[in-house]
Amino acid sequence: MVKVYGMPSCPDCGCLKDQIKERGGFEVIDIGSDVKKLKEFLKLRDTDPAFDSVKGQGIGIPCFVTEDGKVTLNPEDVGLKSRPVQGAACRLDGSGC
């Protein structure tokens, strides 16, 4: 099972909701619903090099952790499609979350 860290208010996370529901095999972890879940995500974000490119620019969600422990911020790496570039975004520069 692939863990997906995200938040419902995140446009990038929201576009994955239906894909995940249709496919199964994903555990969605809403980091905004419980401080323990947020701390779990922050520990991962602070220590895994997959986040190096987003630190200082965004939160780093959605984040995917595969069954073998690999961390990626790319939905395609786990068989999902990214949100189209246009539209709402969480980063201050409007480029993503």
RODO-2510 file (C-alpha; in nm, 4 decimals, decimal comma):
residues 97
     n   res          X          Y          Z
     1     m     0,0000     0,0000     0,0000
     2     v     0,1268     0,3473    -0,0953
     3     k     0,0941     0,6187     0,1706
     4     v    -0,0234     0,9543     0,0386
     5     y     0,0373     1,2551     0,2633
     6     g    -0,1769     1,5544     0,1757
     7     m    -0,4650     1,7831     0,2651
     8     p    -0,8132     1,8173     0,1138
     9     s    -0,7609     2,1932     0,0657
    10     c    -0,4551     2,1347    -0,1557
    11     p    -0,5445     2,1516    -0,5284
    12     d    -0,2701     1,9014    -0,6183
    13     c    -0,3983     1,6545    -0,3582
    14     g    -0,7617     1,7094    -0,4528
    15     c    -0,7083     1,6119    -0,8148
    16     l    -0,5771     1,2722    -0,6998
    17     k    -0,8828     1,1885    -0,4879
    18     d    -1,0885     1,0205    -0,7634
    19     q    -0,7852     0,8441    -0,9119
    20     i    -0,6991     0,6927    -0,5728
    21     k    -1,0588     0,5929    -0,5064
    22     e    -1,0835     0,4124    -0,8420
    23     r    -0,7518     0,2271    -0,8139
    24     g    -0,7255     0,1348    -0,4475
    25     g    -0,3925     0,0392    -0,2917
    26     f    -0,3394     0,3828    -0,1356
    27     e    -0,3605     0,5003     0,2251
    28     v    -0,4478     0,8697     0,2325
    29     i    -0,3105     1,0570     0,5339
    30     d    -0,4653     1,4008     0,5895
    31     i    -0,1858     1,5906     0,7630
    32     g    -0,4276     1,8636     0,8675
    33     s    -0,6616     1,6343     1,0573
    34     d    -0,4354     1,5376     1,3462
    35     v    -0,1179     1,6850     1,4902
    36     k     0,0413     1,3366     1,5089
    37     k    -0,0067     1,2937     1,1339
    38     l     0,1404     1,6382     1,0743
    39     k     0,4433     1,5565     1,2917
    40     e     0,4909     1,2265     1,1049
    41     f     0,4917     1,4156     0,7747
    42     l     0,7235     1,6912     0,9027
    43     k     0,9758     1,4350     1,0246
    44     l     0,9744     1,2780     0,6786
    45     r     0,9978     1,6192     0,5112
    46     d     1,2867     1,7284     0,7322
    47     t     1,4943     1,4163     0,6700
    48     d     1,4257     1,2815     0,3207
    49     p     1,6182     1,4283     0,0251
    50     a     1,3078     1,4004    -0,1966
    51     f     1,1980     1,7316    -0,0414
    52     d     1,5200     1,9232    -0,1118
    53     s     1,3756     2,0825    -0,4258
    54     v     1,0620     2,2155    -0,2523
    55     k     1,1967     2,3398     0,0791
    56     g     1,1452     2,7134     0,1008
    57     q     0,8985     2,7057    -0,1884
    58     g     0,6094     2,4887    -0,0759
    59     i     0,4864     2,2273     0,1649
    60     g     0,5777     1,9196    -0,0393
    61     i     0,2352     1,7629    -0,0773
    62     p     0,1132     1,5413    -0,2114
    63     c     0,3894     1,3126    -0,0951
    64     f     0,3993     0,9406    -0,1691
    65     v     0,5774     0,6690     0,0271
    66     t     0,5899     0,3351    -0,1524
    67     e     0,5799    -0,0026     0,0193
    68     d     0,9592    -0,0275    -0,0011
    69     g     0,9965     0,3135     0,1718
    70     k     1,0860     0,5234    -0,1337
    71     v     0,9623     0,8833    -0,1039
    72     t     0,8507     1,0777    -0,4106
    73     l     0,6577     1,3939    -0,4830
    74     n     0,5734     1,2798    -0,8352
    75     p     0,2275     1,1186    -0,8772
    76     e     0,3438     0,9463    -1,1953
    77     d     0,5969     0,7457    -0,9905
    78     v     0,3034     0,5665    -0,8239
    79     g     0,0840     0,5374    -1,1330
    80     l    -0,1272     0,8516    -1,0888
    81     k    -0,1638     1,1634    -1,3040
    82     s    -0,0576     1,5109    -1,1885
    83     r    -0,2942     1,8047    -1,1748
    84     p    -0,2928     2,0134    -1,4923
    85     v    -0,0615     2,3123    -1,4478
    86     q    -0,3341     2,5769    -1,4790
    87     g    -0,5651     2,6710    -1,1938
    88     a    -0,5279     2,7098    -0,8193
    89     a    -0,2020     2,6323    -0,6405
    90     c    -0,0691     2,6436    -0,2833
    91     r     0,2749     2,7940    -0,3480
    92     l     0,2998     3,1684    -0,3299
    93     d     0,4322     3,1762    -0,6855
    94     g     0,1285     2,9758    -0,8060
    95     s     0,3343     2,6820    -0,9334
    96     g     0,2136     2,4000    -0,7100
    97     c     0,1954     2,2855    -0,3512
***
